[in-house]
Amino acid sequence: MRSITITINGIECACRAGDFVKEVALAHGIAIPSLCHHSALPGQACCRLCIVEAGKPGKGKSVVTSCVFPAEAGLEVETDTEKIRRLRTNILELLLDRAPLGGGALAGFASEYGVTDPYTPEHPDEKCILCGLCVKACEKLGNSAISTMMRGIEKKVGTARDLPAEDCIGCAACAKVCPTGKIACTEAGGVRTIWEQEFALLPCPVCGKPHITGREYDWLKARFGADGDAGGTPFDAFDPRICPECRRRTSSAHAGTLPASP
């Protein structure tokens, strides 16, 4: 794709034609709030919180959803106008009406915009805003253990027939991307509990900290040929049983042994 320049809040931003505006802004240190966006799971455009005003010079600006709006040469974008802040406030009010107990990022943005729930919610115990990130994360892994079901005001995310899903590997990717804390995931005594299932955790071979479920390890091994004993050492950089902290320390120590660049 050809390189172009767009302007965001008066700042010239180099990018490729077709790049989505939100990603361009993020690459240049410009924050645009969103609840349904994740760089690894693009294209949701569900929450609409990432709206901005965008247009070409002399043609006026329209309100667009920045996470799916493509950049083109000469585009001018404003991310925090009075109009945009007013619309985001309305969106947050509606999201809180849908999920009055939503925490995490939803609660953070509500506080930032001074929003409290002015309505009487139909589901006062709800946390889910139906952003779809959890379902997409599970789909990307290739498991699809959870999905959206029902329609209209009854729509929800869950497992088939609300029973424990055989395809769930307990990786907790869904809980990690959830912006409201809806998906409960707890760990105690070497066991992770999620979606009403218990998964035994394997210890990190370096520090012994429980880190990955046995079912997730088996899934990785089957899909990618991961072998915890590859190289004959528990420090093998590709061993998925090694926890992130030990992996970072191992990588740092290895980098320190590399010869300096000429």
C-alpha positions as a Markdown table, in Angstrom:
| # | Residue | x | y | z |
|---|---|---|---|---|
| 1 | Met | 0.0 | 0.0 | 0.0 |
| 2 | Arg | 1.2 | 3.5 | -0.7 |
| 3 | Ser | 2.3 | 5.8 | 2.1 |
| 4 | Ile | 0.1 | 8.8 | 2.8 |
| 5 | Thr | -0.3 | 11.5 | 5.5 |
| 6 | Ile | -3.4 | 12.4 | 7.4 |
| 7 | Thr | -3.9 | 14.9 | 10.2 |
| 8 | Ile | -5.2 | 14.0 | 13.6 |
| 9 | Asn | -5.9 | 16.8 | 16.0 |
| 10 | Gly | -3.6 | 19.0 | 13.9 |
| 11 | Ile | -0.8 | 16.5 | 14.0 |
| 12 | Glu | 0.5 | 15.1 | 10.7 |
| 13 | Cys | 0.5 | 11.3 | 10.9 |
| 14 | Ala | 2.2 | 9.1 | 8.3 |
| 15 | Cys | 0.4 | 5.8 | 7.5 |
| 16 | Arg | -0.6 | 3.5 | 4.6 |
| 17 | Ala | -3.7 | 4.2 | 2.6 |
| 18 | Gly | -6.5 | 2.0 | 4.0 |
| 19 | Asp | -5.1 | 1.8 | 7.5 |
| 20 | Phe | -7.9 | 2.3 | 10.1 |
| 21 | Val | -7.9 | 5.8 | 11.7 |
| 22 | Lys | -7.8 | 4.4 | 15.3 |
| 23 | Glu | -4.7 | 2.3 | 14.6 |
| 24 | Val | -3.0 | 5.3 | 13.0 |
| 25 | Ala | -3.8 | 7.4 | 16.0 |
| 26 | Leu | -2.5 | 4.8 | 18.4 |
| 27 | Ala | 0.7 | 4.5 | 16.4 |
| 28 | His | 1.2 | 8.2 | 16.9 |
| 29 | Gly | 0.4 | 8.3 | 20.6 |
| 30 | Ile | -3.1 | 9.7 | 20.2 |
| 31 | Ala | -5.7 | 8.0 | 22.4 |
| 32 | Ile | -9.2 | 7.3 | 21.1 |
| 33 | Pro | -11.4 | 5.6 | 23.7 |
| 34 | Ser | -13.0 | 2.3 | 22.8 |
| 35 | Leu | -14.4 | -0.8 | 24.5 |
| 36 | Cys | -14.7 | -3.3 | 21.7 |
| 37 | His | -11.3 | -2.8 | 20.0 |
| 38 | His | -8.2 | -4.9 | 20.4 |
| 39 | Ser | -5.3 | -4.7 | 18.0 |
| 40 | Ala | -5.3 | -8.5 | 17.6 |
| 41 | Leu | -9.0 | -8.6 | 17.1 |
| 42 | Pro | -9.9 | -5.7 | 14.7 |
| 43 | Gly | -13.1 | -4.9 | 13.0 |
| 44 | Gln | -15.7 | -5.1 | 15.8 |
| 45 | Ala | -17.1 | -1.6 | 15.7 |
| 46 | Cys | -19.8 | -2.5 | 18.3 |
| 47 | Cys | -19.4 | 0.0 | 21.1 |
| 48 | Arg | -19.2 | 3.1 | 18.9 |
| 49 | Leu | -17.2 | 4.8 | 21.6 |
| 50 | Cys | -14.3 | 5.4 | 19.2 |
| 51 | Ile | -16.3 | 7.9 | 17.1 |
| 52 | Val | -14.4 | 10.9 | 15.7 |
| 53 | Glu | -15.1 | 13.7 | 13.2 |
| 54 | Ala | -13.3 | 13.1 | 9.9 |
| 55 | Gly | -13.4 | 14.6 | 6.4 |
| 56 | Lys | -11.5 | 16.3 | 3.6 |
| 57 | Pro | -10.6 | 20.0 | 3.7 |
| 58 | Gly | -13.5 | 22.1 | 2.3 |
| 59 | Lys | -16.0 | 19.2 | 2.5 |
| 60 | Gly | -16.9 | 19.3 | 6.1 |
| 61 | Lys | -16.5 | 16.5 | 8.7 |
| 62 | Ser | -18.8 | 13.6 | 9.5 |
| 63 | Val | -19.0 | 11.4 | 12.6 |
| 64 | Val | -17.3 | 8.1 | 11.8 |
| 65 | Thr | -16.3 | 5.0 | 13.7 |
| 66 | Ser | -12.5 | 5.3 | 13.8 |
| 67 | Cys | -11.8 | 1.6 | 14.3 |
| 68 | Val | -13.2 | 0.7 | 10.8 |
| 69 | Phe | -12.8 | 4.0 | 9.0 |
| 70 | Pro | -9.9 | 3.8 | 6.4 |
| 71 | Ala | -7.3 | 6.6 | 6.1 |
| 72 | Glu | -6.9 | 8.4 | 2.8 |
| 73 | Ala | -4.6 | 11.1 | 1.7 |
| 74 | Gly | -5.5 | 14.5 | 3.1 |
| 75 | Leu | -8.0 | 13.3 | 5.7 |
| 76 | Glu | -8.4 | 15.5 | 8.7 |
| 77 | Val | -9.6 | 14.0 | 12.0 |
| 78 | Glu | -10.7 | 15.5 | 15.3 |
| 79 | Thr | -11.0 | 13.1 | 18.2 |
| 80 | Asp | -12.2 | 15.2 | 21.1 |
| 81 | Thr | -14.5 | 17.9 | 19.9 |
| 82 | Glu | -17.5 | 19.1 | 22.0 |
| 83 | Lys | -19.8 | 17.2 | 19.7 |
| 84 | Ile | -17.9 | 14.0 | 20.0 |
| 85 | Arg | -17.7 | 14.3 | 23.8 |
| 86 | Arg | -21.5 | 14.8 | 23.9 |
| 87 | Leu | -22.1 | 11.8 | 21.7 |
| 88 | Arg | -19.7 | 9.6 | 23.7 |
| 89 | Thr | -21.5 | 10.6 | 26.9 |
| 90 | Asn | -24.8 | 9.5 | 25.4 |
| 91 | Ile | -23.2 | 6.2 | 24.3 |
| 92 | Leu | -21.8 | 5.6 | 27.8 |
| 93 | Glu | -25.2 | 6.2 | 29.3 |
| 94 | Leu | -26.8 | 3.6 | 27.0 |
| 95 | Leu | -24.0 | 1.1 | 27.7 |
| 96 | Leu | -24.4 | 1.6 | 31.5 |
| 97 | Asp | -28.2 | 1.1 | 31.0 |
| 98 | Arg | -27.4 | -2.2 | 29.3 |
| 99 | Ala | -24.8 | -3.2 | 31.9 |
| 100 | Pro | -25.1 | -1.2 | 35.1 |
| 101 | Leu | -22.6 | -3.4 | 36.9 |
| 102 | Gly | -20.0 | -3.2 | 34.2 |
| 103 | Gly | -16.6 | -2.5 | 35.6 |
| 104 | Gly | -13.1 | -2.4 | 34.1 |
| 105 | Ala | -12.7 | -0.1 | 31.1 |
| 106 | Leu | -16.4 | 0.8 | 31.0 |
| 107 | Ala | -16.3 | 2.1 | 34.5 |
| 108 | Gly | -13.1 | 4.0 | 33.8 |
| 109 | Phe | -14.6 | 5.8 | 30.7 |
| 110 | Ala | -17.8 | 6.5 | 32.6 |
| 111 | Ser | -15.8 | 8.2 | 35.4 |
| 112 | Glu | -13.8 | 10.1 | 32.8 |
| 113 | Tyr | -16.9 | 11.5 | 31.1 |
| 114 | Gly | -18.8 | 12.1 | 34.4 |
| 115 | Val | -21.5 | 9.5 | 33.5 |
| 116 | Thr | -23.8 | 7.8 | 35.9 |
| 117 | Asp | -26.6 | 5.6 | 34.9 |
| 118 | Pro | -29.7 | 7.8 | 34.6 |
| 119 | Tyr | -32.1 | 5.1 | 33.6 |
| 120 | Thr | -33.8 | 2.1 | 35.3 |
| 121 | Pro | -32.0 | -0.9 | 33.7 |
| 122 | Glu | -34.0 | -4.0 | 32.8 |
| 123 | His | -31.1 | -6.2 | 33.9 |
| 124 | Pro | -29.7 | -4.6 | 37.1 |
| 125 | Asp | -27.1 | -7.3 | 37.6 |
| 126 | Glu | -25.7 | -7.3 | 34.0 |
| 127 | Lys | -22.1 | -6.6 | 33.2 |
| 128 | Cys | -21.9 | -7.6 | 29.5 |
| 129 | Ile | -22.2 | -4.9 | 26.8 |
| 130 | Leu | -22.1 | -7.5 | 23.9 |
| 131 | Cys | -18.9 | -6.1 | 22.5 |
| 132 | Gly | -18.1 | -9.5 | 21.0 |
| 133 | Leu | -14.4 | -9.5 | 21.9 |
| 134 | Cys | -14.5 | -12.7 | 24.0 |
| 135 | Val | -16.3 | -14.6 | 21.2 |
| 136 | Lys | -13.9 | -13.3 | 18.6 |
| 137 | Ala | -10.9 | -14.3 | 20.8 |
| 138 | Cys | -12.2 | -17.8 | 21.2 |
| 139 | Glu | -12.9 | -18.0 | 17.4 |
| 140 | Lys | -9.4 | -16.9 | 16.6 |
| 141 | Leu | -8.0 | -19.6 | 18.8 |
| 142 | Gly | -10.1 | -22.0 | 16.7 |
| 143 | Asn | -12.2 | -23.4 | 19.5 |
| 144 | Ser | -15.4 | -21.4 | 19.5 |
| 145 | Ala | -16.3 | -22.7 | 22.9 |
| 146 | Ile | -18.5 | -19.6 | 23.5 |
| 147 | Ser | -20.8 | -17.7 | 21.2 |
| 148 | Thr | -23.6 | -15.2 | 21.1 |
| 149 | Met | -27.0 | -16.6 | 21.4 |
| 150 | Met | -30.7 | -15.5 | 21.5 |
| 151 | Arg | -31.8 | -12.3 | 19.9 |
| 152 | Gly | -32.9 | -8.7 | 20.8 |
| 153 | Ile | -32.9 | -7.9 | 24.5 |
| 154 | Glu | -32.4 | -11.6 | 25.3 |
| 155 | Lys | -29.1 | -11.8 | 23.4 |
| 156 | Lys | -26.2 | -13.0 | 25.5 |
| 157 | Val | -22.8 | -14.7 | 25.4 |
| 158 | Gly | -22.3 | -18.1 | 26.8 |
| 159 | Thr | -21.7 | -21.8 | 26.1 |
| 160 | Ala | -24.1 | -24.0 | 24.2 |
| 161 | Arg | -27.1 | -24.8 | 26.4 |
| 162 | Asp | -25.3 | -23.1 | 29.2 |
| 163 | Leu | -23.4 | -26.4 | 29.8 |
| 164 | Pro | -19.6 | -26.8 | 30.2 |
| 165 | Ala | -18.0 | -26.5 | 26.8 |
| 166 | Glu | -15.9 | -29.5 | 25.8 |
| 167 | Asp | -13.8 | -27.3 | 23.5 |
| 168 | Cys | -12.9 | -24.8 | 26.2 |
| 169 | Ile | -9.2 | -25.2 | 27.2 |
| 170 | Gly | -9.4 | -22.7 | 30.1 |
| 171 | Cys | -6.9 | -20.3 | 28.5 |
| 172 | Ala | -8.9 | -17.3 | 29.8 |
| 173 | Ala | -8.3 | -15.3 | 26.6 |
| 174 | Cys | -11.9 | -14.3 | 26.8 |
| 175 | Ala | -11.7 | -12.9 | 30.3 |
| 176 | Lys | -8.5 | -11.0 | 29.4 |
| 177 | Val | -10.0 | -9.1 | 26.6 |
| 178 | Cys | -13.4 | -8.4 | 28.3 |
| 179 | Pro | -13.7 | -4.7 | 29.0 |
| 180 | Thr | -16.2 | -4.9 | 31.8 |
| 181 | Gly | -15.1 | -7.8 | 34.0 |
| 182 | Lys | -18.1 | -9.9 | 33.0 |
| 183 | Ile | -16.3 | -13.2 | 32.6 |
| 184 | Ala | -15.4 | -14.6 | 36.0 |
| 185 | Cys | -12.0 | -16.3 | 36.1 |
| 186 | Thr | -10.4 | -17.3 | 39.4 |
| 187 | Glu | -7.3 | -19.2 | 40.4 |
| 188 | Ala | -6.7 | -21.0 | 43.7 |
| 189 | Gly | -4.8 | -24.1 | 44.7 |
| 190 | Gly | -3.4 | -24.7 | 41.3 |
| 191 | Val | -6.8 | -24.7 | 39.7 |
| 192 | Arg | -8.4 | -22.1 | 37.3 |
| 193 | Thr | -12.2 | -21.8 | 37.3 |
| 194 | Ile | -13.9 | -20.3 | 34.3 |
| 195 | Trp | -17.2 | -20.9 | 32.5 |
| 196 | Glu | -18.2 | -23.2 | 35.4 |
| 197 | Gln | -15.3 | -25.5 | 34.7 |
| 198 | Glu | -12.2 | -26.3 | 36.7 |
| 199 | Phe | -8.8 | -26.7 | 34.9 |
| 200 | Ala | -5.7 | -27.9 | 36.6 |
| 201 | Leu | -2.7 | -25.6 | 36.1 |
| 202 | Leu | 0.7 | -26.8 | 35.2 |
| 203 | Pro | 3.7 | -25.3 | 37.2 |
| 204 | Cys | 6.3 | -23.2 | 35.4 |
| 205 | Pro | 9.4 | -25.5 | 35.1 |
| 206 | Val | 11.6 | -22.5 | 36.2 |
| 207 | Cys | 9.9 | -20.9 | 39.2 |
| 208 | Gly | 7.1 | -23.4 | 39.9 |
| 209 | Lys | 4.3 | -20.8 | 39.7 |
| 210 | Pro | 1.0 | -22.3 | 38.2 |
| 211 | His | 0.7 | -20.7 | 34.8 |
| 212 | Ile | -1.1 | -22.7 | 32.1 |
| 213 | Thr | -3.9 | -25.2 | 32.1 |
| 214 | Gly | -3.0 | -28.8 | 31.1 |
| 215 | Arg | -5.7 | -28.7 | 28.4 |
| 216 | Glu | -4.2 | -25.5 | 26.9 |
| 217 | Tyr | -0.7 | -27.0 | 26.9 |
| 218 | Asp | -2.0 | -30.1 | 25.1 |
| 219 | Trp | -3.9 | -27.9 | 22.6 |
| 220 | Leu | -0.7 | -25.9 | 21.9 |
| 221 | Lys | 1.3 | -29.0 | 21.5 |
| 222 | Ala | -1.2 | -30.6 | 19.1 |
| 223 | Arg | -1.6 | -27.4 | 17.1 |
| 224 | Phe | 1.9 | -26.0 | 16.9 |
| 225 | Gly | 4.1 | -29.0 | 17.8 |
| 226 | Ala | 5.1 | -27.4 | 21.0 |
| 227 | Asp | 7.4 | -29.7 | 23.1 |
| 228 | Gly | 8.3 | -28.7 | 26.6 |
| 229 | Asp | 11.4 | -30.9 | 26.5 |
| 230 | Ala | 12.7 | -29.4 | 23.2 |
| 231 | Gly | 16.4 | -28.6 | 23.5 |
| 232 | Gly | 16.7 | -30.8 | 26.7 |
| 233 | Thr | 16.3 | -27.8 | 29.1 |
| 234 | Pro | 13.3 | -26.2 | 30.9 |
| 235 | Phe | 14.6 | -22.9 | 29.7 |
| 236 | Asp | 13.7 | -23.6 | 26.2 |
| 237 | Ala | 12.3 | -20.3 | 24.9 |
| 238 | Phe | 9.4 | -22.0 | 23.2 |
| 239 | Asp | 8.2 | -24.0 | 26.1 |
| 240 | Pro | 4.6 | -22.7 | 26.8 |
| 241 | Arg | 4.8 | -23.9 | 30.3 |
| 242 | Ile | 7.3 | -21.2 | 31.2 |
| 243 | Cys | 5.5 | -18.2 | 32.8 |
| 244 | Pro | 5.8 | -14.7 | 31.2 |
| 245 | Glu | 8.0 | -13.4 | 34.0 |
| 246 | Cys | 10.6 | -16.2 | 33.6 |
| 247 | Arg | 10.4 | -16.0 | 29.9 |
| 248 | Arg | 11.3 | -12.3 | 30.1 |
| 249 | Arg | 14.2 | -13.0 | 32.5 |
| 250 | Thr | 15.5 | -15.8 | 30.2 |
| 251 | Ser | 15.2 | -13.6 | 27.1 |
| 252 | Ser | 17.0 | -10.7 | 28.9 |
| 253 | Ala | 19.8 | -12.9 | 30.1 |
| 254 | His | 20.2 | -14.4 | 26.6 |
| 255 | Ala | 20.3 | -10.9 | 25.1 |
| 256 | Gly | 23.1 | -10.0 | 27.4 |
| 257 | Thr | 25.3 | -12.8 | 26.0 |
| 258 | Leu | 24.9 | -11.7 | 22.4 |
| 259 | Pro | 27.9 | -10.0 | 20.8 |
| 260 | Ala | 27.6 | -6.2 | 20.4 |
| 261 | Ser | 26.6 | -4.9 | 17.0 |
| 262 | Pro | 29.6 | -3.7 | 14.9 |
